[in-house]
Amino acid sequence: IASIRDPAIAAVAFFMCLANEKPMYLNMAKNVVRDRMKGIVPPADMEEVIVFGEWASRNVVNPEDPIRRFRDLWANTLDFDERRQLIDIAEEVSRVGGDKTSEQDLALQALRRTLLN
């Protein structure tokens, strides 16, 4: 996670951290990420970015950790609409398979506080 410098790749890694909270719905969550990141991640790179995001998220214990790590990257490179889109995709990933877990909910609250304040 520490080596990521691209805001889109950082977002995918964060989405995968959220998805890992519901392992049995991981493939469905990856499909949401693929669909919602079209036009942001080049099609030729999408699978590599998803696989990298999965790999980078494996050692993340708390899905709030990447928010702290990527806060400055996202704040300095994303405009308000892009930050709102990141939050919307994170919300959608968290809803895959039913209600958000408490960890996902806390991470989404932290994401909103970080990106919208």
C-alpha positions as CSV (number, residue, x, y, z in Angstrom):
1,I,0.0,0.0,0.0
2,A,2.8,2.4,0.9
3,S,4.2,2.4,-2.7
4,I,0.9,3.5,-4.4
5,R,1.1,6.9,-6.0
6,D,-1.8,6.8,-8.5
7,P,-5.1,7.9,-7.0
8,A,-7.2,5.5,-9.1
9,I,-5.0,2.5,-8.1
10,A,-5.2,3.7,-4.5
11,A,-9.0,3.8,-4.8
12,V,-9.1,0.3,-6.2
13,A,-6.9,-1.0,-3.3
14,F,-9.2,0.7,-0.9
15,F,-12.3,-0.8,-2.5
16,M,-10.7,-4.2,-2.3
17,C,-10.1,-3.6,1.5
18,L,-13.8,-2.9,1.8
19,A,-14.7,-6.0,-0.3
20,N,-12.5,-8.2,1.9
21,E,-14.8,-7.6,4.8
22,K,-17.3,-9.9,3.0
23,P,-15.1,-12.6,1.4
24,M,-17.9,-14.6,0.0
25,Y,-19.0,-11.7,-2.1
26,L,-15.5,-10.7,-3.3
27,N,-16.2,-11.6,-6.9
28,M,-19.4,-9.6,-7.0
29,A,-17.6,-6.6,-5.4
30,K,-14.8,-6.9,-8.1
31,N,-17.5,-6.7,-10.8
32,V,-18.8,-3.5,-9.2
33,V,-15.3,-2.1,-9.1
34,R,-14.7,-3.1,-12.8
35,D,-18.0,-1.5,-13.8
36,R,-17.6,1.7,-11.8
37,M,-13.9,2.3,-12.7
38,K,-14.6,2.1,-16.5
39,G,-13.4,5.4,-18.0
40,I,-11.0,5.9,-15.0
41,V,-8.8,2.9,-15.3
42,P,-7.9,2.1,-19.0
43,P,-9.6,-1.1,-20.1
44,A,-6.2,-2.8,-20.9
45,D,-5.0,-2.2,-17.4
46,M,-8.2,-3.0,-15.5
47,E,-7.5,-6.6,-14.6
48,E,-3.9,-5.8,-13.5
49,V,-5.1,-3.0,-11.3
50,I,-7.8,-5.2,-9.7
51,V,-5.2,-8.0,-9.1
52,F,-2.8,-5.4,-7.6
53,G,-5.5,-3.9,-5.5
54,E,-6.4,-7.4,-4.1
55,W,-2.7,-8.1,-3.4
56,A,-2.1,-4.7,-1.8
57,S,-5.2,-5.1,0.4
58,R,-4.3,-8.6,1.7
59,N,-2.2,-7.3,4.7
60,V,-4.6,-4.5,5.6
61,V,-6.2,-5.3,9.0
62,N,-8.5,-2.3,9.2
63,P,-10.2,-0.8,6.1
64,E,-9.7,2.7,7.6
65,D,-5.9,2.3,7.3
66,P,-5.7,3.0,3.6
67,I,-7.8,6.2,4.1
68,R,-5.1,7.6,6.4
69,R,-2.4,6.5,3.9
70,F,-4.1,7.9,0.8
71,R,-5.7,11.0,2.3
72,D,-3.1,13.5,1.0
73,L,-2.9,11.8,-2.4
74,W,-6.7,12.0,-2.9
75,A,-6.9,15.5,-1.5
76,N,-4.2,16.8,-3.8
77,T,-5.2,15.1,-7.0
78,L,-9.0,14.6,-7.0
79,D,-11.6,17.4,-7.4
80,F,-14.8,17.5,-5.3
81,D,-16.8,15.5,-7.9
82,E,-14.1,12.8,-8.1
83,R,-14.0,12.6,-4.3
84,R,-17.8,12.2,-4.3
85,Q,-17.5,9.5,-6.9
86,L,-14.9,7.6,-4.9
87,I,-17.3,7.7,-1.9
88,D,-20.2,6.5,-4.0
89,I,-18.2,3.6,-5.4
90,A,-17.0,2.7,-1.9
91,E,-20.7,2.7,-0.7
92,E,-21.7,0.5,-3.6
93,V,-18.9,-2.0,-2.9
94,S,-19.9,-2.1,0.8
95,R,-23.5,-2.9,-0.1
96,V,-22.6,-5.9,-2.2
97,G,-24.1,-9.0,-0.5
98,G,-26.4,-7.0,1.8
99,D,-26.0,-4.6,4.6
100,K,-22.6,-3.0,5.3
101,T,-20.5,-4.6,8.0
102,S,-19.7,-2.4,11.0
103,E,-16.0,-2.1,9.8
104,Q,-17.2,-1.0,6.4
105,D,-19.6,1.5,7.9
106,L,-16.8,3.0,10.1
107,A,-14.4,3.2,7.1
108,L,-17.1,4.9,5.0
109,Q,-17.7,7.5,7.8
110,A,-13.9,8.1,7.9
111,L,-13.7,8.4,4.2
112,R,-16.5,11.0,4.1
113,R,-14.9,13.0,6.9
114,T,-11.5,12.9,5.2
115,L,-12.6,13.8,1.7
116,L,-15.5,16.2,2.2
117,N,-14.1,18.4,5.0
